[in-house]
Every structure is written in structure tokens, then in C-alpha cells.
Amino acid sequence: CGHSAKEALELLAVQWFDCVLLDRDLPGLDGNKVCRRVKATAATRDIPLIMLAEEESCDAMLEGLGSGADDYVLKSSESDVLKARLRAQLRRKQFEDESRQIRLKLMATELQATEARAQKELAETRAAHSDELARKNRDLEAANQELEAFSYSVSHDLRAPLRAVHGYSQILEEDYAASMDDEARRLLAEVRKAAKRMDNLIDDLLAFSRAGRQPLQTVVVNTRDLVQEVLSEMAAEYPSTTIELLDLPDVSGTRALLKQVWTNLVCNALKYSSKKPAPRVEIGGQRVGAEIEYCVRDNGVGFDPRYMDKLFGVFQRLHPEKDFPGTGVGLALSQRIVIRHGGRMWAESQPGDGASFYFSLPVDPPL
């Protein structure tokens, strides 16, 4: 669409394209730099980008993919190969767009249910005498049951097409494997991988929804035992990571919910530090005034503090999923649980210098 890097970037700024074919050796500017600029711009980062190159070099390919390219194709390749790769990227983008619409509809439904429940609670709270208070409790319980039933229904209705996708793709793999080339098998694997990710998204969304309604069952939680239990479930996947446990004071709270918080924070620390030559995770806590403050610190990729406001949002990711898989719900869920316990959560980081995630819980929890 452009004869130079400048023309291509100017055109992308004013016109939408389904896919970008980028020459690695553009006149006037290196193709990798153009790729990074495209992927760094909010309006264009989701457009599939295929990089075309003259030389068959592993280093050049890795550099191109590292710059953000979604695929890397040699100019000497047959036109059918390029067409197939182009179709694959368009199908992937279509599936991502459809998944995003499903997520938005699910979130809109949850927000509507939350707003309706809040309005009902406010109206009932204004009632003064005991009969009104008793009725409020009955209605709240019924609303929670209805929302729970609704969540189950949404989960079932969304999972039905996912099971179909998984089932038919498995049939294709088992019955037609001999007639498929490597590219077809790779695309089929991507379909199944995307369906699995959508299934995980549904689980996380339901957990996020329930975290705001689940009653607290406050007990004294042995934090060190809880953290060691979390580590025993995931540390084996990261054998090269050094994990240091510092002082971890006990706290009062709902053990199952606090385990979810620790699971999300420790998993993130292990995941985002895993690509470092000597990954390290430090976990500790201390009493600060009327609160107990915990910290999970790693030496991983970190994040830009300018995007701190997005950190605890649902589906907000600061790193590409292809580099660090995840649903983008874990931190939002953790923050909601901490707030339910009367606490707060925050983070500190710089790109490339690791990250520190903190949360505090009151010494005397809310009733």
C-alpha cells in the first residue's frame, strides 16, 4: 500500500486494513522498526502483520518475529504458500474478534446484573423497619441464586460451541491426518489452542463474578503454609527459578479466596521472570500499623508504570499473549478478593527490572 516506510505508516494512520504485508528491507527505514511502530500503536497493533524477506536466515526471522510480526515468509516462497499463510492470519484475527465480542457481551450482562442488584439494595436499605430489612435479605439471597443460575447458564451456553469446535477438530485430526500437510496440522492445533483459551476465559470470568458475592468465612490463616502449598503446585514447572521465602505473618481471612490471590501473584512472578538467565522470586510480609503487608517480587520483564491504571482491569494485558500466556483476569480477580477482605493491592515496576506486587490486609478483618 506504500512505496516507502513513511507512506505506509501515513496510510495506516488514516485507513483500516485486514492484513499488512511488510517488506523487511523497506526504502528509507528498516522493516523491523516499522513493525515495532505498527505494533506499538493502539489503532494498528491488532492488524495481522506478515513480514516478507529475501534472505533465509534464522536470526533474521527471529528478529522479525521479535519485532512483533505475526508471521515471516520468504519472498521466494510459492504464491500458494503466501496465500495460505495470509488466510491463516485472517482466520486467526476473525476468531479473536469473535471471542472479544463474546467477552464484551458477557461483561455487559454481568454489569447490568450488578447495577440492577445495587439499585435494588439501595432502595431496600432506605426502608427503616424490620419487615423491610427482612425482605431485603430474602430478596438479596434470591438475587444471588438467580445470578448464580445465570452464570451457570452462560457458562453452559458458551461452552457448547467450544465443545463442538474441539470435537470436530479432533475428528479432523484423527480421521484426516494423512491428507493434511504440516501447515494444516499447525492451523488445526491453533484452533484447538484458541478454544482451550476461551474455555479458560469463561472459568476466570465466572470466578471473577463469584468473588464479589461469595460470603467470607474468616479464620486465622497460616500464610507460610498457604504459600508453600501454592508453590508445591507450580514450582516444578520452573526448576531454574530461585524462590526465597521471607517472614510471612499469619492473617485472618477466607483461606480459599486468599489462596487464589497467592496463586495468581506467584504464578505471574514465576512466569514473567522465567526468560531471565537467573530467574528469582522473593515472597515476604510484615506488619505495618493496623495492616499486614505482603509482597511478591521478581526479577522478570517488568512493566511500564505509565500503564499502571490498566494493570488490574479485566482483560488488560501489558505483554503479548504469545510471549506470556494468560487470560488477563487474574490480577483483577485478586484485587477484588483483597478488597472484599478490607485490604488494598498495588504494584511497582520498571521495564526490564522486574516487578513487585503488594497487597495489605487488616489485622482486624471486617465482619
Disulfide bonds with the S-S distance in Angstrom:
none
